[in-house]
Amino acid sequence: MDPSESALGGVETSDLHYGIANRTLLKSVDLSVGAGRSVAITGPSGCGKSTLLGLLAGLLKPTRGTVRIAGEDITSLAPGRRAALRLRSIGMIYQFGELLPELSPLENTALPALLAGVAREEAYARGTDLLEGLGVKNVLGTDTGALSGGERQRVAVARALIGQPQVVLADEPTGALDGKASTAVADLLFSLPARYGCALVVVTHNPQVAARADQVLTMADGRLAPADSAGVPR
């Protein structure tokens, strides 16, 4: 994606820096992902990829720079308002799904909407529609602990979408899956921008997964750079 394109409705960073304990993890990171677009970020473990997702989600506050979600600077918001915006505008998907085992798949899916104040009936109706649309309506009556890895990630995607977010962030979403399940979840993930009009940012070590994105970036030495087809910084 051309960095000059507007990320209105998506996510955008400007001169983003982050450091902790006298260690600089990110240096002047500029990123722009518009609505309906996807970016994959690759790079070695410990290079700051997950830290960047934490900043995009408003879970971390940058040392310097800004993060804008749908044009709103979240770095200037108080913690409570950041949390409210996260529920309203950002969906998160983690490597192991991070589902609550004591809740059913439908309850896990509906939880963010309920926390955001959506009425229970509407939240459960949205969750049922999403699980059906993502091909896992069959898990509605299943114990969450009995789900396969691929099913867990599909439920996690449904949970990320329940609030109708403008930005979806995925941290190694296929890292715990075998080849067939990884391919199926990657197919699903990269269909989301077109299906739901969201911006998608995926952190991954898998070059085959990364290659599905509209743009592939590599993080090295705390900076983002375009990657070639092998995932190597240019």
N, C-alpha and C positions, 0 to 999 in steps of 0.2 A: 504494500500500500504506500502511496506517495505520502510522506510525512506532512506535506502541505495540506492534505485533505482534512476537512473538519471532522473532529470526533464528537460533534454534537450528537447526543444520544448514545455515545460510547464513552471511552476512557482516554484521557490524555495526561501526560506528565511533561513537566518543563523543568530542566536543570535540577533533576532530583538527586539529592545526596543522602546517604545514610551511613552513620557510623555508631559504633558502640565499643566501650572500653578501649578508647584510643585506637580503634581499628576502623578504617574506612572500608565499607562493604560495597557501596554504590557511589559512582562518580558521574555527575552530570548526565543522568539518564533522561533522554527524550523519547517518548513513545506516544503514538497516536493510532487508536483503533476505532474506526467509526462503526455506527450501527450497521449490522449485516455483514461485517467483515471479521476475519480471524487472523491471529498472529500466534505462531509457535516460538517459544524461547528455549534454546538448547544451551548446553555448557556443562562443564564438569561439576561434580558434587562440591558443595561449599562455595560456589562462585557468586552466590547471591540471588539465584533465581527465585527461590521461595521467599526470600526477604522482599523482593520486588512485589510479589503477589500480596504479601502482607501489607505493603504500603498502598497498593492499588485498592485493597479492601478496606483501608482505613483502620486496620488492626495495629499498625505501627505508624509513628509520626516521623516524617523525614527530618533530617538535620537541616536541610535547605531544599527549596524548590516546592513545586505544587503538584497536586493530583486533582484532576477534574473528572467528575462523573456526570455525564449529560450536561456539561458546561458549568457545574457547580464545584467550586474549590472546597474539597473536603478537608484539606489540611488546616483550614481556618475555623472549622467547626468545633464546638465543645464536644467532649466524649459522648454525651447522651445523644446529641444530634447526629454525630457520626454513626452511632449504633442504629439509630432510626433510619438513616439513609441506607445503611448496609442491608437492613431487612427489606427496604422498599425497592432498592435499585441494583443490588449485587447478589448474584448466586455463586456459591462456592462448591467445588467438587474436589475431594481429596483422594489420595492414592488408595486407601482401604475403605472408602465409602463413608466411614465414621458414622454409621447408623447406630441409633440407640437400641440395644437388644431387647429392652423391656417394652418397646413400642412395636406395633405392627408396621409393615411396609407403608400402609396408607397413613397411619399416624405419624410416622417419620416424615413422610412427604408433606403432610398438612401442617406440621409443627411451625415452620417459619411464618406461614400465613396467620396462624392462630396468635403467635407472639406479636405480629404486626397489627392485631386487632380485627382481623377478618372474622366474620361470623362463622361458627363451627360448620353449619350446613354448607355454606359456600366454600369454605376451605376444603372440606371433604369431597365436595363435588368437583372442585378443580383438581384435587389430587387423583381422584378416580379417572378423570378425563386424561390427565397427563400419563398416568401409568398405562392406560389403554393405548394412548397414542405412541408411547415409547415401547410398546410390545411386551409389557409385563403385567397386564391386567390379571393374569392367572395367579399372581403372587398376593393378591389382596387378602386372602384368608390364610396365608402361609406365615409361620413363625419367622421372624427376621433372622434368627440364628441359623435357619435351615436354607437360606438363600445361597445360590452359587455366586462366585465372584462376579460374573457378568450381570447377574440379576441385581446384586447389591449396587453395582455402579449405575445401572439403569434407574434404580430407585433413587440413588444419590443425585442423578441428573434431574429426575422429576422434582425432588426436593429443592434443587437449585433454581428450578423454573417456576415454582409455585407462586412466588411473589411477582411474576411477570417482570423480571429484572431487565435492565438495559445493558448490563455487563455480566458475563459469566466468566469466572476464573477457575481454572482446573490445574491442580498440582499433581503431576505424574498420574493422571487418571487411569492409565493402562498398565502401570508398573507392576501391579500384583496379579495380572491376568495372563493366561496362556495365550498362544497365538491366535486361536479362533475367537476367543472372547475379546482379546485386545482389538482385533480387526473390527468386530461388531460394535464395540463401544466407540472406537475411533470414527467409524462410519456415522454413528449417532451424533457424537459431539460436533463434528464438522458440518453436520446438516443443520445445527441449531441456528446459526446466524440467518440463513435464508428462511427457515421455518418460523422463527420467532422474532426476527429483526433485532437481535441482540448483538453486542460486540463480544467476541470470544478471545480469551488469552489462555493459551495452554503451555505449561512448563512440562518438558519431556526430555528423557534421554534417548528416546526411540526415534531414529531418523525417518523411519517409514511413517510413523505417526505425524512427525513434524512436517513432512513433505505435503500433507493434505491441506495445510494452512495457506491462506492467501499470501502470507509473508513469513519467512523464517529468519529469526534473529538469533545470534549467539552472544552469550554473555562471557566476557573475559576481562579480568582486571577491573571489575566493577563497572564496565561499560557495555552497551549494546552495539552490535555491528551487524550488517547484513551477512548472511551465510550463503555459501555456494550450495550446490545440490548435495554435497556430502556433509553439510552441516558445519563446515569449517569457516571461520571468519575470513572475510575478503580483505 
